[in-house]
């Protein structure tokens, strides 16, 4: 168990919880700002009962009397009811997370998809931008859209599920039931499947692709190009459908850092060479990595009550 816990355990704060595959992390925010007053985390355990217990332990460590609690979690989230289904990494088929946490704390609880929560968190860091997209590249790939500080969920809540647009129908099957979805090529899961030689794969793929003497050089070039082109396809799609001021890269693959961003910008430049339209979008100027060391998922979760 690790923490940066406030000894005074502040009251009157907004608590945000980020449910991850290996840890449950939380922050306490000042009620009228995004200033982080305290942080706390515990290892994630398997099962719905353990999840509720772990969320409650983080909440109680952060504040005796929070004004609101927001939870960002993977899985299929009903943000209206707080119910969550299919958190695969934690072996949770179903949990009425919002109701159970609210009943235990007597505090208003809002449960949100983890990508949407992260989008709110990165938008808070880019507060001058009117429309921000958080493109989360992890096991899958999805985007959260924030306009003027407010989440855009769409009619049925699937805004940003860009990984499930099929563009190559003769390629790989997708867990969603379609074939050739962008997620099957442009995600961390795709990189793991296509490159079994290193863990994590993407830093090694990029390094080996630039080393002509590496015995796996040509294979690395092929996999790099497959993954990067799919990611850039998604960025192009977001640019012409959402037209955001900023596109922030987050998620596990984004931890590759500047080398990943350089590869994406290089592919954007190649496409711009043959297209005045793509050139006019200045997409490389809109791209950025999520700030390192900032718990954007938990911060965004804490802000969910306002949305």
C-alpha positions as CSV (number, residue, x, y, z in Angstrom):
1,X,0.0,0.0,0.0
2,X,1.4,3.4,-1.0
3,X,0.2,6.9,-0.3
4,X,0.7,10.6,-0.1
5,X,-1.8,11.0,2.6
6,X,-2.8,14.2,4.3
7,X,-2.5,13.7,8.0
8,X,-5.4,16.0,8.7
9,X,-7.7,14.0,6.3
10,X,-9.4,17.1,4.9
11,X,-13.2,17.5,4.8
12,X,-15.3,19.4,2.3
13,X,-13.3,18.0,-0.6
14,X,-14.1,16.2,-3.8
15,X,-12.7,12.7,-3.9
16,X,-11.8,11.0,-7.2
17,X,-11.1,7.3,-7.7
18,X,-9.3,5.7,-10.7
19,X,-9.9,2.0,-10.9
20,X,-7.1,0.3,-12.7
21,X,-6.1,-3.3,-13.4
22,X,-3.3,-3.3,-10.7
23,X,-4.2,-0.5,-8.3
24,X,-7.1,1.7,-7.1
25,X,-5.8,5.2,-6.9
26,X,-7.5,8.3,-5.5
27,X,-7.1,12.0,-5.0
28,X,-8.8,14.6,-2.8
29,X,-9.4,17.9,-4.7
30,X,-10.1,21.3,-3.2
31,X,-13.8,21.8,-3.6
32,X,-13.6,24.8,-6.0
33,X,-10.3,23.9,-7.9
34,X,-8.3,21.1,-9.3
35,X,-5.6,21.4,-6.7
36,X,-4.6,18.0,-5.4
37,X,-4.6,18.0,-1.6
38,X,-3.9,14.3,-1.0
39,X,-3.3,11.1,-2.9
40,X,-3.7,7.5,-1.8
41,X,-3.7,4.1,-3.5
42,X,-4.1,0.4,-2.7
43,X,-3.4,-2.7,-4.8
44,X,-6.4,-3.8,-6.9
45,X,-7.9,-7.2,-5.9
46,X,-10.2,-9.5,-7.8
47,X,-14.0,-9.6,-7.5
48,X,-16.8,-7.2,-7.0
49,X,-16.8,-7.3,-3.2
50,X,-13.1,-6.6,-3.1
51,X,-13.5,-3.7,-5.5
52,X,-16.1,-2.0,-3.4
53,X,-14.0,-2.5,-0.2
54,X,-10.9,-1.1,-1.9
55,X,-12.7,1.9,-3.2
56,X,-14.1,2.6,0.2
57,X,-10.7,2.2,1.8
58,X,-9.2,4.8,-0.5
59,X,-12.1,7.2,0.0
60,X,-11.8,7.0,3.8
61,X,-8.1,7.4,3.7
62,X,-8.5,10.7,1.7
63,X,-11.3,12.4,3.6
64,X,-13.6,11.9,6.6
65,X,-16.3,14.1,5.0
66,X,-16.1,14.5,1.2
67,X,-18.7,16.6,-0.6
68,X,-18.7,14.2,-3.5
69,X,-17.1,11.0,-4.8
70,X,-16.4,10.3,-8.5
71,X,-15.2,6.9,-9.7
72,X,-13.6,6.2,-13.1
73,X,-13.6,2.6,-14.0
74,X,-13.1,0.3,-17.0
75,X,-15.9,-1.9,-18.1
76,X,-19.4,-1.1,-19.4
77,X,-20.6,1.8,-17.3
78,X,-24.1,3.2,-16.9
79,X,-23.3,6.7,-15.7
80,X,-26.9,7.4,-14.9
81,X,-27.2,4.5,-12.4
82,X,-23.7,3.8,-11.3
83,X,-23.8,0.2,-12.4
84,X,-20.8,-1.4,-14.0
85,X,-20.5,-4.6,-16.1
86,X,-17.5,-6.6,-17.3
87,X,-14.4,-5.3,-15.6
88,X,-12.3,-8.1,-17.1
89,X,-9.0,-7.4,-15.4
90,X,-10.7,-7.5,-11.9
91,X,-13.0,-10.5,-12.6
92,X,-16.1,-8.4,-12.1
93,X,-19.1,-9.4,-14.2
94,X,-21.5,-6.9,-12.5
95,X,-21.4,-4.5,-9.6
96,X,-23.8,-1.7,-8.5
97,X,-20.8,0.4,-7.6
98,X,-22.4,3.8,-7.3
99,X,-25.2,2.6,-5.0
100,X,-23.0,0.5,-2.8
101,X,-20.4,3.3,-2.3
102,X,-23.1,5.9,-1.7
103,X,-24.8,3.7,0.9
104,X,-21.6,3.2,2.8
105,X,-20.6,6.9,2.8
106,X,-23.9,8.8,2.6
107,X,-22.2,10.9,-0.1
108,X,-23.3,11.6,-3.7
109,X,-21.4,9.2,-6.0
110,X,-20.9,9.5,-9.8
111,X,-19.5,6.6,-11.7
112,X,-18.0,7.2,-15.2
113,X,-16.1,5.3,-17.9
114,X,-12.4,5.6,-17.1
115,X,-11.5,7.1,-20.5
116,X,-14.1,9.8,-20.0
117,X,-12.8,10.5,-16.5
118,X,-9.2,10.8,-17.9
119,X,-10.6,13.2,-20.6
120,X,-11.9,15.5,-17.9
121,X,-8.6,15.2,-16.1
122,X,-6.5,16.2,-19.1
123,X,-8.9,18.9,-20.1
124,X,-8.5,20.4,-16.6
125,X,-4.7,20.6,-17.4
126,X,-5.4,22.2,-20.8
127,X,-8.0,24.7,-19.5
128,X,-7.4,27.2,-22.2
129,X,-8.6,24.8,-24.9
130,X,-12.3,24.8,-25.6
131,X,-12.5,21.2,-27.0
132,X,-10.2,18.5,-25.8
133,X,-10.0,14.9,-26.9
134,X,-8.2,12.3,-24.7
135,X,-7.1,9.4,-26.9
136,X,-6.4,6.5,-24.5
137,X,-4.2,3.9,-26.0
138,X,-4.1,0.9,-23.8
139,X,-5.2,-2.7,-24.3
140,X,-7.8,-1.1,-26.5
141,X,-8.1,2.4,-27.9
142,X,-10.9,4.9,-27.2
143,X,-11.4,8.6,-26.9
144,X,-13.1,10.9,-24.4
145,X,-14.4,14.2,-25.7
146,X,-14.7,17.3,-23.5
147,X,-16.3,20.5,-24.8
148,X,-16.0,23.7,-22.6
149,X,-15.4,21.5,-19.6
150,X,-18.3,19.2,-20.1
151,X,-18.2,15.6,-21.3
152,X,-19.8,14.8,-24.6
153,X,-21.3,11.3,-24.2
154,X,-23.6,11.3,-27.2
155,X,-27.1,9.8,-27.4
156,X,-26.2,6.3,-26.2
157,X,-22.9,6.9,-24.5
158,X,-20.5,5.6,-27.2
159,X,-18.9,8.9,-28.2
160,X,-15.2,8.2,-28.7
161,X,-15.4,4.4,-29.3
162,X,-13.3,5.0,-32.4
163,X,-11.4,1.7,-32.0
164,X,-14.5,-0.1,-33.2
165,X,-14.6,1.4,-36.6
166,X,-13.8,-1.3,-39.1
167,X,-11.6,-0.2,-42.0
168,X,-9.9,-3.4,-43.0
169,X,-12.6,-6.1,-43.2
170,X,-10.1,-8.8,-44.3
171,X,-7.8,-8.5,-41.3
172,X,-8.1,-9.4,-37.7
173,X,-11.3,-10.2,-35.7
174,X,-12.2,-7.8,-32.9
175,X,-13.6,-8.8,-29.5
176,X,-16.6,-6.5,-30.4
177,X,-17.7,-9.1,-33.0
178,X,-16.6,-7.1,-36.1
179,X,-13.5,-7.7,-38.3
180,X,-10.8,-5.3,-39.1
181,X,-11.5,-2.7,-36.3
182,X,-8.9,0.0,-35.9
183,X,-8.3,-1.3,-32.3
184,X,-7.1,-4.6,-33.8
185,X,-4.1,-2.8,-35.2
186,X,-3.6,0.5,-33.3
187,X,-3.7,-0.4,-29.6
188,X,-1.5,-1.8,-26.9
189,X,-3.2,-5.1,-27.2
190,X,-2.4,-5.2,-30.9
191,X,1.2,-4.4,-30.3
192,X,1.4,-7.3,-27.8
193,X,-0.2,-9.7,-30.3
194,X,2.0,-8.6,-33.2
195,X,5.3,-8.3,-31.2
196,X,5.8,-11.2,-28.7
197,X,9.5,-10.5,-28.4
198,X,9.6,-7.7,-25.8
199,X,7.6,-6.4,-22.9
200,X,6.4,-3.7,-23.1
201,X,6.4,-4.0,-26.8
202,X,6.2,-0.5,-28.2
203,X,9.5,1.1,-27.0
204,X,11.3,-2.0,-28.3
205,X,9.4,-1.9,-31.6
206,X,10.4,1.7,-32.2
207,X,14.0,1.2,-31.1
208,X,14.5,-1.9,-33.3
209,X,12.8,-0.3,-36.3
210,X,15.5,2.4,-36.2
211,X,18.4,0.0,-35.8
212,X,19.2,-1.5,-39.2
213,X,21.6,-3.9,-37.6
214,X,19.0,-5.4,-35.3
215,X,18.1,-9.0,-36.5
216,X,14.4,-8.2,-36.2
217,X,14.7,-4.8,-37.9
218,X,12.4,-5.4,-40.8
219,X,9.8,-7.1,-38.7
220,X,9.9,-4.2,-36.3
221,X,9.4,-1.7,-39.2
222,X,6.4,-3.6,-40.4
223,X,4.8,-3.8,-36.9
224,X,5.6,-0.2,-36.1
225,X,4.0,1.0,-39.4
226,X,0.9,-1.1,-38.8
227,X,0.3,0.2,-35.3
228,X,1.2,3.9,-36.0
229,X,-0.9,4.1,-39.2
230,X,-3.9,2.8,-37.3
231,X,-3.4,5.3,-34.6
232,X,-3.0,8.1,-37.1
233,X,-6.2,6.9,-38.9
234,X,-8.0,7.5,-35.6
235,X,-6.4,10.9,-35.1
236,X,-7.5,11.9,-38.7
237,X,-11.0,10.7,-37.9
238,X,-11.2,12.7,-34.7
239,X,-9.9,15.8,-36.4
240,X,-12.6,15.8,-39.1
241,X,-15.5,14.7,-36.8
242,X,-14.8,16.4,-33.5
243,X,-12.2,19.1,-34.7
244,X,-10.6,19.4,-31.2
245,X,-8.2,22.1,-30.2
246,X,-6.1,19.5,-28.4
247,X,-5.7,15.7,-28.8
248,X,-3.9,14.4,-25.7
249,X,-2.4,10.9,-25.8
250,X,-2.9,8.8,-22.6
251,X,-3.0,5.2,-21.5
252,X,-0.4,2.5,-21.2
253,X,1.1,2.9,-24.7
254,X,1.4,6.7,-24.3
255,X,4.0,6.0,-21.5
256,X,6.4,5.2,-24.4
257,X,6.6,9.0,-24.4
258,X,8.3,11.2,-27.0
259,X,9.4,8.3,-29.3
260,X,5.8,7.4,-29.8
261,X,4.8,11.0,-30.4
262,X,7.6,11.4,-32.9
263,X,6.5,8.3,-34.9
264,X,2.9,9.6,-35.0
265,X,4.0,13.1,-36.1
266,X,6.2,11.6,-38.8
267,X,3.3,9.6,-40.2
268,X,1.1,12.8,-40.1
269,X,3.9,14.6,-42.0
270,X,4.0,11.9,-44.6
271,X,0.3,12.2,-45.2
272,X,0.4,15.9,-45.3
273,X,3.0,15.9,-48.1
274,X,0.3,14.7,-50.5
275,X,-2.7,16.5,-49.1
276,X,-3.2,20.3,-48.7
277,X,-6.2,19.5,-46.7
278,X,-4.3,17.4,-44.1
279,X,-1.6,20.1,-44.1
280,X,-4.2,22.8,-43.3
281,X,-5.3,20.9,-40.1
282,X,-1.9,21.3,-38.4
283,X,-2.5,18.1,-36.5
284,X,1.0,17.8,-35.1
285,X,0.5,21.1,-33.3
286,X,-2.6,19.8,-31.6
287,X,-1.1,16.6,-30.3
288,X,0.5,16.3,-26.9
289,X,1.2,13.6,-24.3
290,X,-0.7,13.4,-21.1
291,X,1.3,15.1,-18.3
292,X,3.7,12.7,-16.7
293,X,3.1,12.0,-13.0
294,X,-0.2,13.7,-12.9
295,X,-3.1,11.4,-11.8
296,X,-5.4,12.6,-14.6
297,X,-7.8,9.7,-14.2
298,X,-8.4,10.3,-10.5
299,X,-8.6,14.1,-11.0
300,X,-11.1,13.6,-13.8
301,X,-13.2,11.3,-11.7
302,X,-13.3,13.9,-8.9
303,X,-14.6,16.4,-11.5
304,X,-17.3,14.0,-12.8
305,X,-19.9,15.3,-10.3
306,X,-20.0,18.6,-12.1
307,X,-20.8,16.8,-15.4
